[in-house]
Amino acid sequence: MSQVLNQRTVLFLNPADNIAVCLKDFTPGDVINQDGYTIKVLNPIPRGHKIATKSIAKNNGVIKYGERMGHATTDIQIGEHVHTHNVLGDRVSTESNQ
């Protein structure tokens, strides 16, 4: 028997973002219906990881908190797991080699 939960399952951090943070483990085929989004989960996504809420073309920015945190190393579809296997961070080290 299917159950309807009135709990948040993902966290949308900023309207400009193209990802959301998963607040639970997701399996392929799960459907997120929240905050005006309907997203079908395409692959397993562990709690705390990110899911694409918009399509992200290869080399385009991955946006979190309204800021670019990295870029897609491959095309990422809505509902796909967003992590190190398909994103390269843009963070520049502030450490010096002295």
Stockholm file with secondary structure:
# STOCKHOLM 1.0

chainA/1-98         MSQVLNQRTVLFLNPADNIAVCLKDFTPGDVINQDGYTIKVLNPIPRGHKIATKSIAKNNGVIKYGERMGHATTDIQIGEHVHTHNVLGDRVSTESNQ
#=GR chainA/1-98 SS CCCCCCSCCEECCCTTCSEEEESSCBCTTCEEEETTEEEECCSCBCTTSEEESSCBCTTSEEEETTEEEEEESSCBCTTCEESTTTEEECCCCCCCCC
#=GC SS_cons        CCCCCCSCCEECCCTTCSEEEESSCBCTTCEEEETTEEEECCSCBCTTSEEESSCBCTTSEEEETTEEEEEESSCBCTTCEESTTTEEECCCCCCCCC
//
